[in-house]
């Protein structure tokens, strides 16, 4: 990845719907160059998906989950990512093993996800943090 790829990624992180012509004008290259570079970034797995950031008024939270030592966190995460209101599942290092990023209609929805996580045989601990504000970088 070079500086042009990084500039493309910076723009798309802020707004994945930015037209390629606008990115090209900002960077000083052709629209075709941007299109080819984005296609290559997708093919290389650098860009995994294009997504939407919402301001729904919902309750956003991180549910931090510790699992048993013999648990396969990939299997646990693959199961949890399918739950409604779960936006992301991160495998992390440190005190906890998995972090769910959730966007629930209300605190009851967050509580339901915590309960559901605790019902998993391999889950040994949970901790929840409400997200009060977020900024895009």
N, C-alpha and C positions, 0 to 999 in steps of 0.2 A: 504494500500500500504506500502510495506517495502522497504528497501534499494535496493534489487535486482530489484524490479519493477521500482524504480526511475532510476537506472542505465540503464535498458532496454529503458525506455522512453527517457533518455538523448541521447542515441545512435541513436534511431529511429528519433528523432527530427533533428539530424544533417544529417542523410541519412536513409530514410525509406526503402531503398533497401539493407541495411546491412544484409548479410546472418546470419541466426540464429547461425550457427556454429562459426562465427567470434565473435558474441556477447557473446556466451557461453564461448569461450576461454578467452575473455577479462575479463569477470566477474568471471570465475572459476566455472561454473556449466555446466550441460549437455545441449546439443542441445534440448532434449526433455523438459527440464525444461523451456527453453526460449520459445519454441513453446506453451507449456501449459499456461505459464504466459501471453504471448501476446494474446492468444485466450481468456483468462479470462479478460484481460484489455479491449478487444473489447466487450465482452459480458456485462461487467459492465458499458460500455459507457465512460470509461476513454480515450480510443483511439476511436475517432469518425470516422476517415478516414485516409488513407494513401494518401499522396499527392506528387506532384512534384514541386520543386522550379525551375523556369526557368530564364535564362539570355538571353532574346530575343532581347534586345536592344530597347524594347518598353518603353513607358512612364508609369511609375508606380506612382500612386497618392493615396491620402486619400481624399475622399470627405466627409466632416463633414456636417451633416444635422440636422437641428432643425425642429421639427414637432409641430403641434398644440397640446394644452394641452389635448384635448379629443381624439387624434389619438391613435390607437392601433399600437404600434411600431412593434409588431410581424407580423401583417398583412402587414404593409408597408415594413418591411424587407424581408418577404417571397416573395413579388412581385419583389423587387429590386435584390434579389440574382439570379433571372432568367435572368437578363440583360446580354448581351454579354459583355465581358471584366471585369465583376465584379468577383473578386476572393473570397472575403469575405464580409459579412455584419455583423457588430458588433453593438449590442445595448450597449450603454455606459451611464455612469452617467456624470453629469457636464453640461456645457453650451450647448452641443449638445446632441442629442438623438441617432443618428445612424451614423456609419462611414462605408463608402464603401471603400474597398481596391480594386483598379482597376489596370489592366495591359492592357493599350490601345496601339494601333499601333502608335499613334502620339498624339500631343496635341489637335488636332481636335477631336479625339476620346474621350479624357477626357472632352472636352468642350461639346460634344454631351451628355455625361452622366450627366453633371451638368445641362444642359438644360432639359433633361428628368426628373431629380429629381425635378427641379423647377416647372415643369408642373403638379406635383402631388398636388391635392387640399390641402392636409394636411401639405405640406412642407412650413415652414415659413422663413427658412434661409438656406444658404449653404456657405461653406468655403472650399477651396481646397488647399491642400499642395502637392507639387510634392515630391516624394521620390527620393533623390539624391543618396543614397547608402544604402545597407542593409547587415547585417551580420547575420549568423545563430548562435544561442546560443547553 
